[in-house]
Structures are given as C-alpha cells and as structure tokens.
C-alpha cells in the first residue's frame, strides 16, 4: 500500500496536553498527509479525552478554530466512553461519499 491509496486521515490530539506530541504537532501531520497522500484526502482532527473536559488545556474553541483555519473537519471524542467515536468515522465516510457523488473526488 502506498500513501496515494489513502482516502482519509484522522489526526488525534489529547485535549489535556499542549505539547509537541499532540496539539502542536497537528500542522506537521496535516502537511504530511497533504504532501504525501492523495490530493483529495479527507482529514479530520479529533480532540480526544472529552470525558475529562474539566481538566482540559486545549479548549473546544481552540480546536475548532485550528481546524477551520486548516480546512479540515473537527470533533471531540472520548475513546473511554465512546462518545462521538462512531459519529467521527460516519462523518468522514459521508464526506468521502458526498465527494464521489458530486464528482469532486479522484476516487474511481
């Protein structure tokens, strides 16, 4: 499998950490995905550990603003509780299907 065969990427960050390992690394991960994968790749940024919102360092607004500025989808999830996990993947899949149906995807 080459990166050119990848249609979607999810970039996870931890809402409890503001470090080079999570939120601050997102621009690099997004750039790599855009540089190395298909030109029509779907990218979703997922802020994880939503179940610990009272301990968060990265606000929902900060994650949403970053995602909007980088033209990627955004959601917050909790892998522990399962909140928004299925919704995130359904949203990403719907985006791919919509682009295929509208003829704006390179998928054949």
MARVEXSE-190236 format. One line per 2 residues: number of its first residue (from 1); for each residue x, y, z of N, C-alpha, C, O, CB. Coordinates in pm, 1 decimal. Glycine has a CB too. Layout:
// MARVEXSE-190236
NUM	X Y Z X Y Z X Y Z X Y Z X Y Z ~ ...
// end
This chain:
// MARVEXSE-190236
1	84.0 -117.6 0.0 0.0 0.0 0.0 88.9 124.4 0.0 184.2 133.4 77.4 -95.8 -0.5 121.8 ~ 57.6 218.1 -85.5 128.2 345.5 -85.6 39.2 451.4 -22.9 -81.1 430.5 -7.4 169.8 386.3 -229.1
3	96.6 563.4 12.7 17.6 671.8 71.1 -83.2 727.0 -28.1 -183.6 785.8 12.3 108.6 783.5 119.7 ~ -58.4 709.4 -156.7 -151.7 757.2 -257.8 -283.3 680.5 -255.6 -381.7 725.1 -314.7 -89.0 747.1 -394.9
5	-286.5 567.2 -189.1 -410.8 489.7 -182.6 -493.4 522.9 -58.6 -598.5 462.9 -36.6 -379.6 341.2 -184.6 ~ -447.1 617.2 21.9 -518.4 655.1 144.2 -617.8 765.9 111.8 -581.4 868.1 53.6 -419.1 701.0 255.1
7	-744.0 744.7 150.0 -850.6 840.2 121.4 -887.1 927.1 240.1 -948.3 1032.6 223.7 -972.0 767.7 74.6 ~ -849.9 883.5 359.8 -888.5 957.8 478.6 -782.5 945.0 586.7 -713.5 843.6 597.6 -1023.4 909.2 530.6
9	-771.5 1050.3 666.0 -676.9 1051.7 776.6 -744.9 1116.0 896.3 -811.8 1218.5 883.4 -546.0 1127.5 738.7 ~ -727.4 1055.4 1012.2 -772.2 1115.0 1138.3 -647.6 1151.0 1217.7 -560.9 1066.6 1240.6 -866.3 1017.2 1219.7
11	-639.4 1275.4 1259.0 -529.6 1321.6 1343.0 -584.4 1344.1 1483.0 -667.7 1432.4 1503.6 -464.3 1452.1 1286.0 ~ -538.8 1265.6 1578.6 -585.6 1275.4 1716.4 -490.8 1361.8 1798.5 -368.9 1353.4 1783.1 -598.7 1135.8 1779.2
13	-547.0 1444.4 1885.2 -465.3 1511.3 1986.1 -534.7 1496.1 2120.4 -655.1 1471.4 2127.7 -442.7 1662.2 1951.0 ~ -457.7 1511.1 2224.9 -505.7 1496.3 2361.4 -543.5 1634.2 2414.1 -457.4 1721.9 2421.5 -398.5 1428.5 2452.2
15	-670.4 1656.0 2451.2 -714.4 1787.7 2497.2 -650.7 1826.6 2631.0 -661.6 1941.4 2674.0 -866.2 1790.1 2509.8 ~ -584.8 1731.9 2696.1 -521.4 1758.3 2825.1 -377.1 1804.3 2811.2 -316.1 1845.5 2909.8 -526.6 1634.8 2911.0
17	-321.6 1798.0 2691.1 -180.9 1832.1 2669.0 -165.5 1937.1 2560.0 -229.6 1928.6 2455.3 -101.1 1707.2 2632.4 ~ -82.4 2033.7 2584.3 -46.5 2129.2 2479.8 103.6 2115.8 2461.4 182.0 2190.6 2519.8 -88.8 2278.2 2516.7
19	141.4 2020.5 2380.2 282.8 1989.1 2363.1 309.3 1950.5 2219.0 217.5 1934.9 2138.5 326.3 1876.1 2458.3 ~ 436.9 1935.7 2189.0 478.2 1897.6 2054.1 429.0 1758.1 2017.6 423.7 1723.3 1899.7 629.6 1903.9 2041.7
21	392.9 1677.7 2118.0 347.5 1542.7 2091.1 200.9 1536.5 2051.2 156.2 1434.2 1999.5 370.5 1457.1 2211.2 ~ 124.9 1643.0 2073.6 -18.1 1636.9 2044.5 -62.0 1756.5 1962.0 -36.9 1759.9 1841.6 -99.0 1630.0 2173.8
23	-126.2 1854.0 2022.8 -188.5 1965.1 1950.8 -89.2 2041.6 1863.8 -119.8 2075.2 1749.4 -253.3 2060.1 2048.9 ~ 27.4 2068.6 1916.5 126.2 2146.2 1840.6 183.7 2068.9 1721.8 244.2 2128.9 1632.9 239.2 2189.1 1932.3
25	165.9 1938.4 1719.2 213.9 1857.1 1607.5 113.8 1852.0 1492.0 149.1 1810.2 1381.8 244.0 1716.2 1655.3 ~ -10.0 1893.9 1516.0 -113.9 1884.0 1411.9 -74.6 1948.2 1278.6 -97.2 1886.7 1174.4 -240.6 1948.3 1461.4
27	-16.9 2068.8 1277.0 18.7 2127.2 1147.3 114.0 2038.7 1066.5 103.3 2030.3 944.2 81.6 2263.4 1168.2 ~ 206.7 1973.4 1135.6 302.0 1885.2 1066.8 232.1 1760.8 1012.2 259.1 1718.0 900.0 415.6 1844.1 1162.3
29	141.6 1702.6 1092.8 69.8 1583.1 1048.1 -18.5 1614.9 927.6 -25.3 1537.0 832.5 -15.4 1525.4 1162.7 ~ -85.4 1728.4 932.0 -173.4 1767.9 821.1 -91.0 1795.3 695.7 -128.9 1754.2 586.1 -256.7 1893.1 858.8
31	20.4 1863.8 711.5 107.6 1891.1 596.3 157.8 1760.5 535.4 155.9 1744.1 413.4 227.4 1980.1 638.2 ~ 202.3 1668.1 619.2 248.9 1538.5 568.6 138.6 1466.5 492.0 163.1 1412.0 384.3 298.4 1450.4 684.1
33	18.2 1465.9 546.5 -93.3 1399.3 478.7 -118.5 1462.7 343.0 -138.5 1392.4 243.9 -220.7 1405.3 564.5 ~ -117.7 1594.2 338.3 -144.3 1663.9 211.4 -29.9 1648.8 112.2 -53.2 1643.0 -8.5 -169.7 1811.7 237.2
35	92.3 1642.3 161.2 208.1 1629.4 72.2 227.7 1488.3 20.3 272.8 1469.2 -92.6 332.6 1673.6 143.6 ~ 194.2 1389.1 102.0 230.1 1251.1 68.5 114.0 1165.1 20.9 135.7 1061.9 -42.6 291.9 1186.6 186.6
37	-6.7 1205.0 50.1 -122.3 1122.9 13.6 -192.2 1182.2 -108.2 -139.1 1271.0 -175.0 -221.1 1111.4 132.1 ~ -308.9 1132.9 -135.2 -389.8 1178.8 -247.9 -421.8 1326.5 -233.9 -429.5 1378.6 -122.7 -519.1 1097.5 -258.5
39	-440.2 1393.3 -345.3 -473.4 1536.3 -340.9 -613.9 1560.6 -287.5 -644.7 1671.2 -243.3 -460.2 1597.6 -479.8 ~ -699.6 1458.7 -290.9 -837.4 1474.3 -242.1 -859.3 1408.4 -105.6 -971.4 1370.6 -71.9 -934.9 1415.3 -343.0
41	-753.0 1395.1 -28.2 -763.3 1328.6 101.5 -858.5 1403.9 194.8 -860.1 1527.0 197.2 -624.7 1316.5 166.2 ~ -937.5 1328.9 271.2 -1025.2 1384.8 374.5 -948.5 1378.7 506.8 -896.0 1273.9 544.5 -1163.1 1306.0 383.5
43	-943.0 1491.0 575.8 -870.5 1496.5 702.5 -966.4 1541.4 812.2 -1039.9 1639.0 797.2 -747.8 1592.5 693.2 ~ -963.7 1467.7 922.5 -1042.4 1504.6 1039.3 -949.1 1514.0 1159.0 -868.7 1424.2 1184.0 -1156.9 1402.1 1065.3
45	-960.9 1623.6 1232.4 -888.0 1641.1 1357.6 -982.0 1601.8 1470.9 -1094.8 1650.3 1479.7 -836.1 1789.1 1374.5 ~ -934.0 1513.7 1556.7 -1014.0 1465.4 1668.8 -944.3 1497.3 1800.4 -834.2 1449.3 1827.3 -1039.1 1313.9 1656.6
47	-1009.9 1578.7 1881.5 -961.4 1605.6 2015.7 -1012.5 1495.2 2106.5 -1133.4 1479.1 2122.6 -1006.8 1746.2 2066.2 ~ -922.4 1419.5 2165.3 -962.8 1304.9 2245.6 -957.7 1336.3 2395.5 -896.1 1433.8 2438.6 -873.8 1185.1 2214.0
49	-1022.6 1252.7 2471.2 -1036.8 1260.3 2617.5 -1144.7 1360.8 2657.3 -1133.4 1427.8 2760.0 -902.4 1298.9 2682.7 ~ -1248.6 1370.6 2575.9 -1359.6 1461.0 2604.4 -1421.8 1431.6 2740.7 -1477.5 1521.2 2804.3 -1465.6 1450.4 2495.2
51	-1412.7 1307.9 2785.2 -1467.4 1270.1 2915.3 -1396.7 1341.6 3030.8 -1447.3 1342.9 3143.0 -1457.0 1119.4 2934.0 ~ -1280.1 1400.9 3003.8 -1204.5 1473.5 3106.5 -1203.8 1623.8 3077.9 -1104.4 1691.6 3103.8 -1060.0 1420.4 3114.4
53	-1314.4 1675.2 3024.8 -1323.0 1815.4 2983.9 -1289.0 1913.7 3094.9 -1235.7 2021.4 3068.1 -1460.3 1844.5 2933.3 ~ -1319.2 1878.0 3218.9 -1290.5 1969.4 3329.3 -1140.4 1985.4 3355.1 -1099.9 2074.8 3429.4 -1358.8 1920.3 3455.4
55	-1057.9 1900.0 3294.5 -912.1 1907.6 3309.6 -842.9 1956.3 3183.2 -720.0 1957.2 3176.4 -856.9 1772.0 3348.1 ~ -918.9 1995.9 3085.0 -863.3 2027.9 2953.4 -767.8 2145.9 2955.2 -780.5 2237.4 3036.5 -974.3 2056.0 2857.3
57	-671.7 2141.7 2863.4 -578.7 2251.9 2836.4 -618.0 2318.6 2704.7 -612.6 2440.9 2692.6 -430.6 2200.9 2830.9 ~ -657.7 2237.6 2606.0 -699.2 2287.1 2474.8 -851.1 2300.6 2475.6 -922.1 2201.8 2494.2 -651.2 2191.8 2359.4
59	-901.1 2422.6 2455.5 -1045.5 2444.0 2454.9 -1107.5 2391.0 2326.3 -1039.7 2374.7 2224.8 -1077.7 2592.8 2471.7 ~ -1236.8 2364.6 2332.6 -1310.6 2323.4 2213.2 -1296.5 2430.5 2105.3 -1275.4 2399.2 1988.2 -1460.6 2298.3 2246.3
61	-1308.3 2556.2 2145.6 -1299.0 2667.8 2050.3 -1161.8 2670.1 1982.8 -1153.1 2694.1 1862.3 -1325.4 2802.4 2121.8 ~ -1055.7 2645.8 2058.0 -920.8 2644.5 2001.6 -905.2 2532.3 1898.2 -846.5 2553.3 1792.0 -816.5 2628.3 2113.6
63	-957.2 2414.6 1929.1 -951.1 2303.5 1834.4 -1033.3 2331.5 1710.1 -989.1 2303.8 1598.5 -999.1 2175.5 1899.9 ~ -1154.3 2387.0 1728.8 -1241.0 2418.8 1615.1 -1179.8 2527.7 1528.2 -1184.9 2519.6 1405.4 -1379.4 2462.6 1663.9
65	-1122.3 2628.9 1590.7 -1059.5 2738.7 1514.9 -941.4 2686.7 1432.8 -927.4 2719.8 1315.1 -1012.2 2851.3 1610.8 ~ -856.8 2605.2 1495.8 -743.5 2546.9 1424.5 -792.0 2468.3 1302.5 -737.5 2481.9 1193.0 -661.7 2455.6 1518.3
67	-893.2 2387.6 1322.6 -944.9 2303.2 1214.7 -1003.3 2387.0 1101.5 -981.5 2357.1 984.1 -1051.0 2207.3 1268.6 ~ -1076.7 2490.7 1136.4 -1133.8 2578.8 1034.5 -1022.3 2648.0 955.1 -1029.8 2656.9 832.6 -1226.8 2684.1 1099.7
69	-921.2 2695.8 1023.5 -808.9 2763.7 957.3 -732.7 2670.2 864.4 -669.6 2715.3 768.8 -713.6 2821.4 1061.2 ~ -738.1 2541.1 891.9 -665.2 2442.6 811.0 -756.0 2362.3 718.9 -712.6 2264.9 657.3 -589.9 2348.2 901.2
71	-882.1 2403.4 709.7 -979.8 2341.2 618.9 -991.9 2190.3 640.1 -991.8 2112.4 544.9 -941.2 2368.9 474.5 ~ -1002.3 2151.4 766.5 -1023.0 2010.6 800.0 -1144.8 1999.9 890.5 -1185.5 2097.8 953.2 -896.7 1949.3 868.6
73	-1202.1 1881.8 896.9 -1315.8 1856.7 985.5 -1266.1 1847.1 1128.9 -1147.7 1824.1 1153.6 -1391.2 1727.1 944.6 ~ -1358.9 1865.1 1224.0 -1320.1 1864.2 1364.6 -1430.4 1805.0 1451.0 -1548.8 1831.4 1429.9 -1286.6 2005.6 1411.7
75	-1390.4 1725.9 1547.0 -1480.0 1673.2 1650.3 -1397.4 1646.7 1774.8 -1275.5 1631.1 1768.4 -1553.3 1542.8 1602.5 ~ -1465.6 1642.0 1887.5 -1402.7 1593.3 2009.2 -1464.6 1458.2 2042.6 -1584.0 1436.1 2022.9 -1419.9 1694.7 2127.4
77	-1381.5 1369.2 2093.2 -1424.5 1232.7 2121.3 -1376.9 1188.0 2259.0 -1292.1 1251.1 2322.0 -1372.6 1137.1 2013.8 ~ -1433.9 1078.8 2302.1 -1384.1 1008.4 2419.9 -1375.5 861.2 2383.4 -1477.4 794.2 2366.5 -1476.4 1031.6 2545.8
79	-1255.9 812.6 2371.9 -1238.9 670.2 2344.8 -1285.1 589.5 2465.9 -1336.5 478.6 2451.0 -1091.0 637.6 2310.3 ~ -1266.9 644.7 2584.8 -1307.1 574.3 2706.4 -1457.7 549.2 2710.2 -1501.3 437.7 2739.1 -1264.7 653.8 2829.3
81	-1537.2 652.3 2681.3 -1683.6 637.8 2686.9 -1744.3 603.7 2551.3 -1859.0 559.5 2543.7 -1746.6 765.6 2739.5 ~ -1668.3 624.0 2445.2 -1718.8 601.0 2310.0 -1790.3 721.6 2251.5 -1838.2 715.7 2138.3 -1811.5 483.6 2309.7
83	-1798.3 830.3 2326.3 -1870.3 948.8 2278.4 -1807.4 1004.1 2150.8 -1687.9 1033.3 2145.7 -1872.5 1057.2 2386.8 ~ -1890.3 1017.5 2049.2 -1855.8 1073.9 1918.0 -1758.3 989.9 1835.3 -1721.1 1031.4 1725.5 -1797.5 1209.2 1937.1
85	-1716.3 875.1 1883.5 -1621.8 793.4 1806.6 -1687.0 744.1 1678.1 -1632.0 763.2 1569.6 -1572.0 673.7 1890.7 ~ -1802.4 681.4 1688.9 -1872.1 633.5 1569.3 -1914.4 750.7 1480.9 -1905.1 742.2 1358.5 -1995.2 549.3 1608.5
87	-1960.7 860.0 1541.6 -2000.7 978.4 1464.8 -1884.7 1034.1 1383.5 -1903.6 1078.2 1270.2 -2055.0 1086.4 1558.1 ~ -1766.0 1032.3 1440.5 -1648.4 1083.7 1369.0 -1621.8 1003.0 1242.5 -1597.9 1060.0 1136.0 -1524.5 1081.0 1460.0
89	-1625.7 872.3 1253.8 -1599.9 788.3 1137.3 -1715.0 793.8 1037.0 -1692.1 788.8 916.2 -1575.9 644.3 1180.8 ~ -1837.3 803.9 1085.7 -1951.5 820.1 994.9 -1941.6 951.3 917.9 -1970.4 955.7 798.3 -2083.8 814.9 1073.1
91	-1901.2 1057.7 985.7 -1886.9 1188.2 921.3 -1778.9 1184.9 812.8 -1798.2 1238.0 703.4 -1853.5 1295.5 1025.8 ~ -1667.4 1123.4 843.6 -1558.5 1112.6 747.2 -1600.9 1030.4 626.1 -1572.5 1067.4 512.2 -1435.0 1050.3 812.8
93	-1668.3 920.1 650.9 -1717.5 835.5 542.1 -1818.8 909.7 456.1 -1815.1 900.2 333.5 -1780.1 707.7 598.0 ~ -1909.1 983.7 519.8 -2008.5 1061.2 446.3 -1941.5 1165.7 358.0 -1984.1 1188.1 244.7 -2106.1 1128.5 543.0
95	-1837.5 1229.3 408.9 -1764.9 1329.4 330.7 -1705.2 1267.3 204.5 -1711.4 1326.9 96.9 -1654.0 1393.5 415.7 ~ -1648.4 1149.9 217.2 -1591.1 1081.3 101.2 -1701.0 1045.4 1.2 -1686.4 1069.1 -118.7 -1515.0 954.0 145.3
97	-1810.5 988.6 50.4 -1921.2 950.1 -37.8 -1980.1 1071.6 -108.5 -2008.6 1066.1 -228.2 -2030.6 878.0 41.9 ~ -1998.4 1181.6 -34.8 -2051.5 1304.2 -95.8 -1961.8 1353.7 -208.6 -2010.4 1396.6 -313.2 -2067.2 1413.8 10.0
99	-1832.1 1347.6 -187.1 -1739.6 1394.1 -291.5 -1740.6 1301.9 -413.2 -1725.0 1348.2 -526.2 -1597.4 1404.0 -235.6 ~ -1758.7 1173.2 -390.9 -1769.7 1080.1 -503.4 -1896.5 1110.8 -582.4 -1893.0 1120.0 -705.1 -1770.5 932.7 -453.7
101	-2008.7 1126.8 -511.6 -2136.8 1151.9 -577.7 -2139.8 1286.6 -649.8 -2207.3 1300.9 -751.7 -2249.1 1145.9 -476.2 ~ -2067.0 1385.3 -597.3 -2062.4 1517.6 -660.5 -1957.0 1526.5 -768.9 -1945.9 1628.7 -836.6 -2036.5 1623.8 -556.9
103	-1880.1 1421.1 -785.9 -1776.8 1421.7 -888.7 -1654.7 1503.8 -853.7 -1576.9 1540.3 -941.9 -1833.5 1471.9 -1014.9 ~ -1636.4 1534.0 -723.5 -1522.1 1616.0 -683.8 -1409.7 1533.6 -623.7 -1316.8 1589.1 -565.1 -1565.7 1721.2 -585.2
105	-1416.9 1403.1 -637.2 -1314.8 1314.5 -582.1 -1241.9 1242.7 -695.3 -1297.1 1219.9 -803.0 -1377.7 1212.1 -484.5 ~ -1117.9 1208.4 -668.0 -1040.2 1132.5 -765.5 -1067.8 983.6 -758.6 -1017.1 906.8 -840.3 -893.5 1157.4 -745.0
107	-1148.8 942.2 -660.7 -1180.5 800.8 -644.7 -1260.2 753.6 -764.8 -1356.4 818.9 -805.4 -1258.6 775.5 -513.7 ~ -1221.4 642.2 -820.8 -1291.6 590.0 -937.5 -1351.3 454.4 -905.2 -1415.0 393.1 -990.8 -1197.1 579.8 -1058.5
// end
